[in-house]
Amino acid sequence: MVVAAVVVSVLVVDRPREPSRAAESTSNSSLLVVTWGPALCKVDPPNPGCRSGHVGSLGPAFILHGLWPQPPTQQFCGVPKGGRNPSLAELKLPQGVQTDLQSMMSDAGVMAPHEWSAHGTCSGLPPADYFTIATRLTEQVTAVLNPVFRNAQGDNVSLSTVRDRFDAAFGARTGDRVGMNCREVGGSGMIIYELHLSLPPVADLRSASNASLGELLDKGPTIVAGCRRGLVS
């Protein structure tokens, strides 16, 4: 999966595997990827969360796509690419984590197992820790950016506005670790689709569990800017 890819569930019959065993991580950083919900349903209307109406029920909000160990070659560690994803139940997540994922993913039953297989297996952490970190960080992102994007629906927002918002919330230069991904949608032009936040390796985030997002962004490598301006759908 490349950073801009739209995730779909690929359910291929394969032997079950133990989801609690994560391969040792050799990543040098990570990306927290959040998607603007209304844009997801314009770009990928067949998405299960869009078809079911779940994404719409969350209102105009950023939703968690994933927490991805970097570099991008860090995928499917110790599991076959294209194999059967474990079920949500097989991940054995605490109920509170499952509830959080339901409230901030397009379809947790599809997305969480896929994200675990593709990325979590390379994190060096068990599923409960991996998803706890991802949801905690997403809460901090949405608290800062949801109001901005809700107020800008139908208008353009620049990357500099997004980065300035992070600088104001978390400290100077933290916005340099935020990139923006836009997609061309027929009749709507370039719409803002996802934000990518550059962070330390996922395994390091557990030891910094009480740190603010700003402290973590300050330790992440700078990131490619991506698109400079896009429409908020």
Residue pairs with C-beta under 8 A, 6 or more apart in sequence:
1 7
1 72
1 75
1 118
2 72
3 31
3 33
3 68
3 72
3 181
3 196
4 181
4 183
4 193
4 194
6 40
6 43
6 44
6 47
7 65
7 66
7 111
7 114
7 115
7 118
8 44
8 47
9 48
9 85
9 110
9 111
9 113
9 114
10 82
10 85
10 114
11 84
11 85
12 82
12 83
12 84
13 84
14 80
14 83
14 84
15 84
16 84
16 86
16 90
17 79
17 83
17 86
19 86
19 90
19 91
19 92
19 116
19 127
20 92
20 126
20 127
21 78
21 126
22 77
22 78
22 120
22 121
22 122
22 123
22 124
22 125
22 126
22 127
22 130
23 77
23 78
23 121
23 122
23 124
24 124
25 69
25 74
25 77
25 122
25 123
25 124
25 125
25 201
25 202
25 203
26 74
27 69
27 70
27 71
27 74
27 122
27 123
27 201
27 202
27 203
28 70
28 71
28 201
28 221
29 69
29 70
29 198
29 199
29 200
29 201
29 220
29 221
30 67
30 68
30 69
30 70
30 123
30 198
30 199
30 200
30 201
30 202
30 205
30 220
31 67
31 68
31 70
31 196
31 197
31 198
31 199
31 223
32 66
32 67
32 68
32 134
32 137
32 138
32 141
32 196
32 197
32 199
33 64
33 65
33 66
33 67
33 68
33 194
33 195
33 196
33 197
34 62
34 63
34 64
34 65
34 138
34 141
34 142
34 194
34 195
34 197
35 62
35 63
35 64
35 65
35 106
35 193
35 194
36 60
36 61
36 62
36 149
36 192
36 193
36 194
36 232
36 233
37 55
37 56
37 58
37 59
37 60
37 61
37 62
37 63
37 106
38 60
38 153
38 233
39 183
39 191
39 192
39 193
39 194
39 233
40 47
40 49
40 50
40 55
40 63
40 106
40 193
41 47
41 50
41 55
41 56
42 185
42 188
42 191
42 233
43 183
43 185
43 191
43 193
44 50
45 51
47 55
47 106
47 107
48 106
48 107
48 110
49 55
49 105
49 106
49 107
49 110
49 111
50 56
50 106
52 107
54 106
54 107
55 63
55 106
58 103
58 104
60 146
60 149
60 150
60 153
61 142
61 146
61 150
62 138
62 141
62 142
62 145
62 146
62 149
62 195
63 104
63 105
63 106
63 138
64 101
64 104
64 105
64 134
64 135
64 138
65 111
65 115
65 194
66 111
66 115
66 118
66 119
66 134
67 115
67 119
67 120
67 123
67 130
67 133
67 134
67 137
67 202
68 74
68 119
69 119
69 122
69 123
69 201
69 202
74 119
74 122
75 81
75 118
75 119
75 122
76 117
76 118
76 121
76 122
77 121
77 122
78 121
79 117
79 121
81 118
83 117
85 113
85 114
85 116
85 117
86 113
86 116
86 117
87 109
87 113
88 98
88 108
88 109
88 112
88 113
90 113
91 112
91 113
91 116
91 127
91 131
92 127
92 128
93 101
93 112
93 127
93 128
93 131
94 128
94 132
97 128
97 131
97 132
97 135
98 108
100 131
100 135
101 108
101 111
101 112
101 131
101 135
102 108
104 135
104 138
104 139
104 142
105 111
105 112
112 131
116 127
116 130
116 131
120 127
120 130
120 131
123 130
123 202
123 203
124 201
124 202
124 203
125 133
125 202
125 203
125 206
129 206
130 202
133 202
133 205
133 206
133 209
136 209
137 197
137 199
137 205
137 213
137 216
140 212
140 213
141 195
141 197
141 213
144 165
144 166
144 169
144 170
145 162
145 165
145 195
148 157
148 161
148 162
148 165
149 157
149 192
149 232
152 232
153 232
153 233
154 231
154 232
155 231
155 232
156 229
156 230
156 231
156 232
157 192
157 229
157 230
157 232
158 228
158 229
159 178
159 179
159 180
159 225
159 226
159 227
159 228
159 229
160 228
162 175
162 178
162 180
162 195
163 175
163 176
163 178
164 175
165 175
166 174
166 175
166 177
166 178
166 214
166 217
167 173
167 174
167 175
169 214
170 212
170 213
170 214
170 217
170 218
171 214
171 218
173 218
174 214
174 217
174 218
176 222
176 223
177 197
177 198
177 199
177 217
177 218
177 220
177 221
177 222
177 223
178 195
178 196
178 197
178 198
178 217
178 223
179 195
179 196
179 198
179 223
179 224
179 225
179 226
180 192
180 194
180 195
180 196
180 225
180 226
180 227
180 228
180 230
181 192
181 193
181 194
181 195
181 196
181 226
181 227
182 190
182 191
182 192
182 193
182 226
182 227
182 230
183 190
183 191
183 193
184 190
185 191
185 233
188 231
188 233
189 231
190 227
190 229
190 230
190 231
191 230
191 231
191 232
191 233
192 227
192 230
192 231
192 232
192 233
193 230
196 223
196 226
197 213
197 217
197 220
197 223
198 217
198 220
198 221
198 222
198 223
199 205
199 216
199 217
199 219
199 220
200 208
200 216
200 219
200 220
205 216
208 215
208 216
